[in-house]
Amino acid sequence: MLQPPTHLGHRFSRSALGCVFEFVLPGEDEGALAAAAGRALDEVARIGRLVDPEDPGSELSRLNRLGGRRLVRVSRDLLDLLVACGQLGLRTRGHFDPTAPARCRQHRPADGIGAILVDPVRRVVRFRHPDTRLEFGGIARGHALDRAAAVLRAAGVAEGLLTAGPELALALDGGWQLGLRPPGSPDGSPALAHVPLRRRALANLAPVGADGSPDIVRPATGGTARPGAACAVIAPSAAEAEALSCALLAMGRRQAGRFCATDRGQGLRVAWLEDGLRWLRP
């Protein structure tokens, strides 16, 4: 869990993708900030509609219905997400896998990112297996924050802190400090550490969701990650931070430590929160 700062600023929020997105934007012109925040929150809502697996009319649902039978042309937005998932799947050796959640409910291993055939030039996608299904729960909120940040910057908003629920934050310019707390910590409990954030994103995910149900899938087995820990990742983008936090929890602490020792990603910091806080990559 993240402990948000108490910075003064205009606050704008909306529910989407199963959580509350809140933007804290300092500045004197509240009207201009409200207009920019409204457009950014509209973008978040649009991304949410695009990737909603429960909405039969969403683009993701259409791909899940047809992708196992034929080539499906997709939008640039969905293509960008699929390409990012492919890159992160390779980088984490399959521990980030958008085919895993559906397979977990069937108590089966994930199909693997290689089961998704993507032609970025023609912008078409096909699945190797007829019953493959994609879910973007481990990257969609981060992707939406990144898109919202782009909208705000285009509107001339330089400073701000954007959050998606209690686990994910993206800082624009300005000096922001966020606290890291263990999963399940009550409001007001002390942070284990405070980290500065500027032009970076921070994800602090846990294997168990707010309702107590398992939230992180282990793609290789179809099981769920062991509860009791959290993994904080600071990365250049919110999508990268969220996806890597998921993947490292699926790995477990030892394998996550080996990943941190060999991964060549730039601007990456990783902390493991379990019986205290340990930096795997300071």
C-alpha positions in Angstrom: 0.0 0.0 0.0 1.1 3.6 -0.7 0.8 6.4 1.9 -0.1 9.4 -0.2 1.4 12.8 0.7 -0.6 15.6 2.2 0.4 18.2 -0.5 -2.0 21.0 -1.1 -3.5 20.9 -4.5 -6.7 20.7 -6.4 -8.1 17.2 -6.4 -10.0 15.5 -9.2 -11.2 11.9 -9.1 -13.3 9.3 -10.9 -13.9 5.6 -10.5 -12.6 3.4 -13.3 -10.9 0.0 -13.8 -12.1 -1.2 -10.4 -10.5 1.7 -8.3 -10.6 5.4 -7.8 -8.3 7.5 -9.9 -7.3 10.7 -8.2 -5.2 13.6 -9.6 -3.6 16.1 -7.2 -2.7 19.2 -9.3 -1.1 22.2 -7.7 -1.7 25.6 -9.3 -3.7 28.8 -9.1 -6.0 28.4 -12.1 -8.5 25.9 -10.8 -10.7 26.2 -13.8 -8.0 25.4 -16.3 -6.8 22.5 -14.1 -10.3 21.1 -13.8 -10.7 21.2 -17.6 -7.4 19.4 -18.1 -8.1 16.9 -15.4 -11.6 16.2 -16.9 -10.0 15.3 -20.2 -7.4 13.1 -18.6 -10.1 11.3 -16.6 -12.1 10.9 -19.7 -9.1 9.2 -21.2 -8.8 6.8 -18.2 -12.5 5.9 -18.6 -12.0 5.3 -22.4 -9.1 2.9 -21.6 -11.3 1.2 -19.0 -14.1 0.6 -21.6 -11.6 -0.7 -24.1 -10.1 -3.4 -21.9 -13.2 -4.4 -19.8 -13.4 -8.3 -20.1 -16.9 -8.3 -18.6 -18.4 -5.9 -21.2 -19.3 -8.0 -24.3 -19.1 -4.8 -26.3 -15.5 -3.9 -25.4 -12.7 -4.3 -27.9 -10.9 -6.8 -25.6 -14.1 -9.0 -25.4 -14.3 -8.9 -29.2 -10.7 -10.1 -29.5 -11.3 -12.8 -26.9 -14.3 -14.1 -28.8 -12.7 -14.1 -32.3 -8.9 -14.3 -31.7 -8.8 -18.1 -31.5 -10.6 -18.5 -34.8 -9.2 -15.8 -37.1 -7.1 -12.7 -37.5 -8.6 -9.7 -35.7 -7.7 -6.2 -36.6 -7.2 -4.1 -33.4 -7.0 -0.4 -32.5 -3.7 1.3 -32.0 -4.5 1.5 -28.3 -5.0 -2.2 -27.9 -2.0 -3.0 -30.1 0.2 -0.8 -27.9 -0.9 -2.8 -24.9 -0.3 -6.1 -26.5 3.2 -5.1 -27.7 4.0 -3.9 -24.1 2.7 -7.2 -22.7 4.9 -9.1 -25.1 8.0 -7.2 -24.2 7.3 -7.5 -20.4 6.6 -11.2 -20.8 9.9 -11.8 -22.5 11.7 -9.6 -20.0 10.3 -11.5 -17.0 10.6 -14.9 -18.7 6.9 -15.4 -18.7 6.1 -14.3 -15.1 4.0 -11.4 -16.6 1.4 -13.0 -18.7 -2.1 -11.6 -19.6 -3.3 -15.2 -20.4 -2.8 -16.3 -16.8 -5.9 -15.0 -14.9 -8.4 -16.9 -17.1 -6.3 -20.1 -16.9 -5.9 -19.7 -13.2 -9.7 -19.9 -12.8 -9.5 -23.2 -14.7 -6.6 -24.4 -12.5 -4.4 -24.6 -15.5 -1.0 -23.1 -16.4 -1.0 -20.0 -18.6 -0.8 -20.3 -22.4 2.2 -18.0 -22.4 2.8 -14.8 -24.2 3.9 -16.8 -27.2 0.3 -17.9 -27.7 -0.5 -14.3 -28.8 0.5 -13.7 -32.4 0.8 -10.0 -33.1 1.5 -8.3 -36.5 2.1 -4.7 -35.6 2.4 -3.6 -39.3 -1.0 -4.9 -40.3 -2.3 -4.3 -36.7 -3.8 -7.8 -36.5 -3.8 -10.4 -33.7 -4.5 -14.1 -33.5 -4.4 -16.7 -30.7 -2.6 -20.0 -31.1 -5.2 -21.7 -29.0 -9.0 -21.4 -29.6 -9.8 -20.9 -25.9 -7.1 -18.4 -25.0 -8.4 -15.3 -23.2 -6.6 -12.1 -22.3 -7.1 -9.9 -19.2 -5.0 -6.8 -18.6 -5.5 -6.5 -14.8 -1.8 -6.4 -14.2 -1.1 -3.4 -16.5 -4.3 -1.6 -17.5 -4.4 0.9 -14.5 -0.8 1.8 -15.2 -1.4 2.2 -18.9 -4.4 4.4 -18.1 -2.2 6.6 -15.8 0.4 7.0 -18.5 -2.2 8.0 -21.0 -3.7 10.5 -18.5 -0.3 12.0 -17.8 0.2 12.5 -21.6 -3.2 14.3 -21.8 -2.2 16.6 -18.8 1.2 17.4 -20.3 -0.4 18.3 -23.6 -2.7 20.7 -21.7 0.3 22.4 -20.2 0.0 20.8 -16.7 3.6 20.3 -15.5 3.1 19.3 -11.8 0.9 16.7 -10.3 0.6 13.3 -8.6 -1.8 10.8 -10.3 -2.9 7.8 -8.3 -5.0 4.7 -9.1 -6.2 3.2 -5.9 -3.9 2.8 -2.9 -1.3 0.8 -4.9 -0.2 2.8 -7.9 1.1 6.4 -8.4 2.6 8.4 -11.2 4.4 11.7 -10.5 4.8 14.6 -12.9 7.1 17.4 -12.0 7.3 18.7 -8.5 8.7 17.2 -5.3 6.6 14.2 -4.1 7.2 11.8 -1.2 5.3 8.6 -0.9 5.3 6.2 2.0 5.6 2.4 1.6 3.4 0.3 3.9 2.9 -3.5 4.3 -0.2 -5.0 2.7 -3.3 -4.6 4.9 -1.9 -1.7 6.9 -4.7 0.4 8.5 -5.0 4.0 7.6 -2.6 6.1 9.6 -0.1 3.4 10.3 3.6 4.4 9.9 5.4 3.8 6.6 8.4 1.5 6.4 10.1 4.0 4.1 9.5 7.2 2.2 10.6 7.5 -1.4 10.9 10.6 -3.5 9.1 10.5 -6.8 9.5 12.8 -9.8 8.8 11.8 -13.4 8.5 8.3 -12.2 5.8 5.8 -11.3 5.5 3.6 -8.2 3.5 0.4 -7.8 3.2 -1.4 -4.4 1.1 -4.4 -5.1 0.3 -7.4 -2.9 -0.8 -11.0 -3.8 -4.2 -10.5 -2.0 -6.8 -8.0 -3.1 -8.7 -5.6 -0.9 -11.5 -8.2 -0.6 -9.1 -10.8 0.6 -9.1 -12.9 -2.6 -5.9 -13.9 -4.4 -4.9 -11.2 -6.8 -1.5 -12.3 -8.3 -1.3 -15.4 -10.6 1.7 -17.6 -11.0 1.6 -18.3 -14.8 3.7 -21.5 -14.7 1.4 -23.4 -12.4 -2.0 -21.6 -12.6 -1.8 -21.1 -8.9 -1.6 -17.9 -6.9 1.3 -16.1 -5.3 2.0 -16.6 -1.6 0.3 -14.0 0.5 2.0 -11.9 3.2 4.3 -9.8 1.0 4.2 -6.8 -1.2 6.6 -5.6 -3.9 7.3 -2.0 -4.6 8.6 -1.0 -8.0 9.7 2.4 -9.2 9.9 2.6 -13.0 9.8 5.2 -15.8 6.2 4.4 -16.6 3.2 3.3 -14.6 2.5 0.4 -16.9 6.0 -0.9 -16.4 5.8 -0.4 -12.6 2.5 -2.2 -12.3 3.4 -5.1 -14.5 6.8 -5.7 -12.9 5.4 -5.6 -9.4 2.9 -8.3 -10.5 5.6 -10.4 -12.1 8.1 -10.2 -9.2 5.4 -11.2 -6.7 4.7 -14.2 -9.0 8.4 -15.1 -8.9 8.8 -14.9 -5.2 11.5 -13.0 -3.3 14.5 -15.2 -4.2 13.8 -15.3 -7.9 12.8 -11.6 -7.8 16.3 -10.8 -6.3 18.0 -12.7 -9.2 15.9 -10.7 -11.7 16.9 -7.4 -10.1 20.5 -8.4 -10.2 20.5 -9.1 -14.0 17.7 -6.9 -15.5 19.1 -4.1 -17.6 16.0 -1.8 -17.3 16.8 1.8 -16.7 15.5 3.8 -13.8 14.3 0.8 -11.9 14.2 0.4 -8.1 12.6 -2.6 -6.3 11.8 -3.1 -2.6 10.3 -6.3 -1.0 8.0 -5.7 1.9 7.7 -8.8 4.2 8.7 -8.7 7.8 10.1 -5.3 7.2 11.5 -3.7 4.0 14.4 -4.9 1.9 15.7 -3.2 -1.2 16.3 -5.8 -3.9 17.5 -3.0 -6.2 18.2 0.3 -4.4 
